Amino acid sequence: MYWRRESTDILGQFRAAVGRCPHDPRVRELLRALTAASTEFVAMWSEHPVQAFTPATKRSQQPAAGRIAFLPASPADGSAP
């Protein structure tokens, strides 16, 4: 439904998290895997989205479950990588 907007928001949050721990080998490996697996990820990553986490309802249309909505959460102290 809102895939492009939602994925851009999440990718921006991920990029902000990567900036907090850029030398973490787990982060580097995840970036390598995403880059190898998805040309769409590569294209979106090259746009350099950065966004702080803001709670917002995420919506999706799933083939088996139908329309779903959820409200993701993040640690309040920002300790998660």
Long-range contacts (C-beta under 8 A, 24 or more apart in sequence): 1-59, 1-60, 1-61, 1-67, 2-59, 2-60, 3-60, 6-58, 6-59, 6-60, 7-44, 8-44, 8-47, 8-49, 9-51, 9-56, 11-41, 11-44, 11-45, 11-49, 12-49, 12-50, 12-51, 13-51, 13-52, 13-53, 15-45, 15-48, 15-49, 15-50, 15-51, 16-50, 16-51, 16-52, 16-53, 17-80, 17-81, 19-50, 20-78, 20-81, 21-81, 24-81, 26-81, 27-81
